[in-house]
Amino acid sequence: MHELAIAQSMVEIARRHARGRRVTGMDVRVGHLRQVVPDSLTFALELVAQGTELEGAQINIEHVPAAGVCRECGSTVPLPDFPLMCSACGGLDLDITAGEELQVESIELEVTLTRTEA
């Protein structure tokens, strides 16, 4: 399950940016071509986050559909299935424009307000 390794990297990225503060949410973008199972990634993130600043954080995974531009006819087309093929002309020579994403888009941190006496 490669989702576990991906989850470990994502948790480490969030922890590095949190600098000891509690993380209450994390938004992740995963492209269709990455072959990541969203439920498996969610489970792995929850598992890896145990005992860290991310434990209990709300994880939002955005699935990014694959798309590309056909080099033969110039059409911009969705690429829902393999083989990746232009739906306009049947061409197989494509520039992939979406669907390869695998990134932590944002993290939400808990803010502790302190009161100073004037």
Secondary structure, 3 states (H helix, E strand, C coil): CHHHHHHHHHHHHHHHHHCCCCEEEEEEEEEHHHCCCHHHHHHHHHHHHCCCCCCCCEEEEEEECCEEEECCCCCEEECCCCCCCCCCCCCCCEEEEECCCEEEEEEEECCCCCCCCC
